[in-house]
């Protein structure tokens, strides 16, 4: 079985990709700034995007790599480009890059430039471009608000086909084990587009208590994100992404999950049923 390097191995998709690859019998080099303890075929390794010296050790003896670009960074093209060149020199055969839906509309976007760098690297490559994650409501940017019963975002009535990170991970793990990737890109989303108000209702129904949606003015959201510690350029990027949702430009579901896995993507309701515990059950436990 192959040794696969998984970047961002403690993150939403990385840890799920690692789990699936381990289940399939592969050795997995789980890379993070703070690696987890080793166990079985799990081989934790220190990896820091800002420290290229950590990259060679992570890549040594690896056949495939799952690339998660650096977090909270807008200009990901340079670090990802340098990394894929290093991976090719190290003898890596294939790579799957976590990107985002819509970046292929503009080749000047840094994430699109990262895609192009991978495709030009000489590696057998594939790209996954997901929509917004369901898990943002439970372990991401919206989790604290959901716990308090308020989902705040500058999305208006715009629709988004939220996707389960388990689907992203299953697609990525499947591609990493494929003999030929061919430079294909897969747009991934859930099966239906929902507004943030509808998503809040689904989550509230599962939790057994109200979760309401609060539409925030984009300028207020931007100011709050910066005050909370997000880099200003990254906060502005989030504003652009929310504007796409608000305008309806990101509403259409994609069929990439079914293309790769031969089954439909999981719904937000199915995710909530699996991952969210009704509060009545928590109180009784």
Secondary structure, DSSP 8 states (H G I E B T S, - for coil): --EEEETTTTSTTHHHHHHHHHHTT-EEEEEETT----BTTB--EE--TT-THHHHHHHTT-SEEEEE--TT-S--HHHHHHHHHHHHHTT--EEEEEEETTGGG-TTSHHHHHHHHHHTSSSEEEEEEE--BGGGGTSSTTHHHHHHTEEEES-TT-EE--B-HHHHHHHHHHHHT-S--TTEEEEE--SS-EEHHHHHHHHHHHHTS--EEEE--HHHHHHHHHHTT--HHHHHHHHHHHHHHHHTTT-S---HHHHHHSS----HHHHHHHH---HHHHHH-
